[in-house]
């Protein structure tokens, strides 16, 4: 294909959907998806991110045999997630190699005891190959599962204690006012 930025394969959004019938006439298709700010904001909202600062998905879709196709791409992204402890912003850089094989004769495993297939990157070749959906899936899988801000930690007893700036976090005793009254009653009973 071409590296011309005006070609349909160079896009500022993630809507590159290729019909299976149209692929038959192409040898290779290079693509570069770099969504604009509005699209990145929608992706961030859908994935529960505070922000998606950058996203680039660039690679090639090439024939693999007579009926199958292979997608090889590089995913680069800068994300900001909520800290799992304090909800503070946690930036992360993601750089991943993405490979998918779309197989015309792919058979989905059936039954209750489905094992992980040997080729985890293989999937059925449908009527279309949605390159944008592959990008979103790859980004979702690459996100840090438990982002933690520097210095964010649980208390010694494993409990989370947090408060707005300048405030003292509540302690367990603060959450049980009647326990304090019971303690006071014991003191009073002991003095009588």
ZADRENVO-781029 format. One record per residue (C-alpha): residue in three letters; x, y, z. Coordinates in Angstrom, 2 decimals, decimal comma. Layout:
# ZADRENVO-781029
ALA|X|Y|Z .
...
***
This chain:
# ZADRENVO-781029
UNK|0,00|0,00|0,00 .
UNK|1,13|3,57|0,36 .
UNK|2,57|5,69|3,12 .
UNK|0,67|8,71|1,81 .
UNK|-0,98|10,46|4,80 .
UNK|-4,05|11,13|2,62 .
UNK|-4,64|7,42|2,07 .
UNK|-7,54|5,81|3,95 .
UNK|-5,00|3,92|6,03 .
UNK|-3,66|7,09|7,72 .
UNK|-6,46|8,19|10,04 .
UNK|-7,07|10,63|12,87 .
UNK|-9,72|8,37|14,38 .
UNK|-10,05|4,66|15,07 .
UNK|-12,59|3,75|12,41 .
UNK|-10,57|1,64|10,01 .
UNK|-12,88|-1,24|9,14 .
UNK|-11,79|-3,39|6,22 .
UNK|-14,25|-5,61|4,41 .
UNK|-13,05|-9,13|3,73 .
UNK|-14,02|-8,92|0,05 .
UNK|-11,98|-5,74|-0,44 .
UNK|-8,86|-7,34|1,02 .
UNK|-8,58|-9,94|-1,73 .
UNK|-7,19|-7,38|-4,18 .
UNK|-4,52|-6,01|-1,83 .
UNK|-1,09|-7,38|-1,11 .
UNK|-0,29|-5,37|2,03 .
UNK|-2,04|-2,54|3,79 .
UNK|-0,03|-0,22|6,00 .
UNK|-2,00|1,81|8,51 .
UNK|-1,45|4,45|11,16 .
UNK|-4,25|5,40|13,52 .
UNK|-3,63|8,49|15,67 .
UNK|-6,95|9,61|17,15 .
UNK|-7,66|13,28|17,73 .
UNK|-8,37|14,76|21,18 .
UNK|-12,12|14,21|20,94 .
UNK|-11,74|10,54|20,02 .
UNK|-9,13|10,01|22,75 .
UNK|-11,53|11,55|25,28 .
UNK|-14,27|9,10|24,24 .
UNK|-11,87|6,16|24,49 .
UNK|-10,71|7,31|27,94 .
UNK|-14,31|7,52|29,16 .
UNK|-15,13|4,07|27,77 .
UNK|-12,08|2,51|29,47 .
UNK|-12,49|4,36|32,79 .
UNK|-9,29|6,38|32,38 .
UNK|-8,77|9,87|33,74 .
UNK|-7,07|10,79|30,48 .
UNK|-5,65|9,29|27,32 .
UNK|-2,90|11,74|26,41 .
UNK|-1,54|9,94|23,34 .
UNK|-2,48|6,94|21,25 .
UNK|-0,83|5,60|18,12 .
UNK|-1,53|2,26|16,44 .
UNK|0,61|1,69|13,37 .
UNK|1,38|-1,43|11,44 .
UNK|0,49|-3,61|8,54 .
UNK|-2,20|-6,04|7,50 .
UNK|-0,77|-8,66|5,16 .
UNK|-1,94|-11,86|3,52 .
UNK|-1,12|-15,09|5,31 .
UNK|-1,56|-17,86|2,78 .
UNK|-4,48|-17,76|0,35 .
UNK|-7,38|-16,94|2,69 .
UNK|-5,94|-15,73|5,99 .
UNK|-4,59|-12,37|7,12 .
UNK|-2,04|-11,25|9,69 .
UNK|-2,00|-7,92|11,51 .
UNK|1,30|-6,77|13,02 .
UNK|1,35|-3,36|14,69 .
UNK|2,94|-1,24|17,39 .
UNK|0,71|0,29|20,03 .
UNK|1,96|3,37|21,84 .
UNK|-0,09|5,21|24,44 .
UNK|0,20|7,51|27,41 .
UNK|-2,62|7,02|29,91 .
UNK|-3,61|8,47|33,26 .
UNK|-5,51|6,15|35,61 .
UNK|-6,90|6,46|39,14 .
UNK|-4,67|5,10|41,90 .
UNK|-6,38|2,05|43,40 .
UNK|-5,55|3,31|46,90 .
UNK|-5,87|7,09|46,84 .
UNK|-7,57|7,86|43,49 .
UNK|-4,64|10,19|42,69 .
UNK|-3,71|10,39|38,99 .
UNK|-1,18|7,75|37,91 .
UNK|0,41|8,27|34,48 .
UNK|1,73|5,26|32,56 .
UNK|3,42|4,72|29,21 .
UNK|2,41|1,70|27,13 .
UNK|4,47|0,34|24,25 .
UNK|3,28|-3,03|22,95 .
UNK|3,77|-5,17|19,86 .
UNK|0,38|-6,45|18,68 .
UNK|-0,04|-9,50|16,48 .
UNK|-3,32|-11,03|15,32 .
UNK|-4,03|-13,74|12,79 .
UNK|-7,44|-13,79|11,15 .
UNK|-8,09|-17,34|9,94 .
UNK|-10,83|-18,27|7,48 .
UNK|-11,03|-21,84|8,80 .
UNK|-10,79|-20,99|12,50 .
UNK|-12,95|-23,20|14,72 .
UNK|-14,16|-21,81|18,04 .
UNK|-13,62|-24,27|20,91 .
UNK|-16,85|-25,65|22,33 .
UNK|-17,89|-27,22|25,61 .
UNK|-17,47|-26,49|29,29 .
UNK|-13,76|-27,26|29,60 .
UNK|-12,28|-24,85|27,09 .
UNK|-8,51|-24,74|27,18 .
UNK|-6,43|-21,79|26,07 .
UNK|-5,56|-22,38|22,42 .
UNK|-1,91|-22,75|21,42 .
UNK|-2,18|-19,70|19,18 .
UNK|-3,68|-17,02|21,42 .
UNK|-3,41|-14,44|18,64 .
UNK|-5,63|-16,36|16,20 .
UNK|-9,28|-15,57|15,66 .
UNK|-11,94|-16,19|13,06 .
UNK|-11,86|-14,10|9,91 .
UNK|-15,28|-12,50|9,74 .
UNK|-16,87|-10,28|7,13 .
UNK|-14,67|-7,36|8,30 .
UNK|-11,42|-6,71|10,11 .
UNK|-11,90|-3,78|12,47 .
UNK|-8,39|-2,42|13,00 .
UNK|-9,69|0,19|15,47 .
UNK|-11,31|-2,51|17,60 .
UNK|-8,00|-4,40|17,65 .
UNK|-6,29|-1,21|18,87 .
UNK|-8,82|-0,70|21,69 .
UNK|-8,61|-4,35|22,73 .
UNK|-4,80|-4,23|22,78 .
UNK|-4,85|-1,01|24,81 .
UNK|-7,34|-2,48|27,28 .
UNK|-5,20|-5,59|27,79 .
UNK|-2,02|-3,51|28,22 .
UNK|-3,38|-1,16|30,91 .
UNK|-1,77|-1,58|34,33 .
UNK|-4,37|-3,56|36,33 .
UNK|-3,69|-1,96|39,74 .
UNK|-2,14|1,49|39,23 .
UNK|-0,70|2,89|42,42 .
UNK|0,55|6,43|43,04 .
UNK|3,97|6,81|44,58 .
UNK|3,69|6,59|48,38 .
UNK|0,09|5,36|48,30 .
UNK|-0,34|2,52|50,76 .
UNK|-2,90|0,87|52,95 .
UNK|-2,70|1,23|56,74 .
UNK|-0,83|-1,28|58,89 .
UNK|-4,08|-3,15|59,48 .
UNK|-4,77|-3,29|55,73 .
UNK|-7,46|-0,63|55,85 .
UNK|-7,56|2,36|53,56 .
UNK|-7,45|5,69|55,30 .
UNK|-7,70|8,84|53,26 .
UNK|-8,80|12,40|53,81 .
UNK|-8,82|15,67|51,91 .
UNK|-5,67|17,77|52,16 .
UNK|-5,33|19,32|55,62 .
UNK|-7,75|16,85|57,24 .
UNK|-6,95|13,92|59,53 .
UNK|-8,23|10,55|58,25 .
UNK|-10,96|8,90|60,29 .
UNK|-9,87|6,03|62,51 .
UNK|-11,95|2,96|63,38 .
UNK|-12,80|4,43|66,79 .
UNK|-14,19|7,52|65,07 .
UNK|-16,61|5,31|63,17 .
UNK|-17,95|3,65|66,35 .
UNK|-19,20|6,43|68,63 .
UNK|-21,16|4,04|70,84 .
UNK|-17,98|2,10|71,61 .
UNK|-16,53|5,28|73,12 .
UNK|-19,71|5,73|75,20 .
UNK|-19,46|2,12|76,40 .
UNK|-15,87|2,78|77,47 .
UNK|-16,97|5,88|79,34 .
UNK|-19,73|3,92|81,10 .
UNK|-17,18|1,30|82,21 .
UNK|-14,99|4,05|83,67 .
UNK|-17,94|5,55|85,50 .
UNK|-19,08|2,17|86,82 .
UNK|-15,57|1,44|88,07 .
UNK|-15,44|4,71|90,09 .
UNK|-18,73|4,17|91,91 .
***
